[in-house]
């Protein structure tokens, strides 16, 4: 099965939850397993993933910010941080 991950980074912005919802919905309809990365790049490095389904995106479109959380990561800017994320 194909898998994808959706990650939000840099702070909340209008429409982020709608974008997440679209990625999850289209992915599922196309037989793709969708995972959300909690807390942006910090979550990517830590391996903090959440399998997403239609239930996980119910009632999210009207909420502000991002349901996944967001963070910037100085560690991810470094090659070692990127390697750490890839190792998961």
C-alpha angles and dihedrals in degrees: 000000000000117000133196135179129214120209132182121203141173101037137307122300134177111277099024094115090047089053092049090048091051093050092049095045096047092043094052093046088054096049096257122141107231125205128185120217110223118223099006122259092352088061091047091056092044094047092239100161131159122199106231129211136166091278092056091060098044113123094004103109094080095048121099126232118016128310089215096054124234139234140164117232127208087187092060090056088066123078091236091056091050091049090050091054092047092052092066 
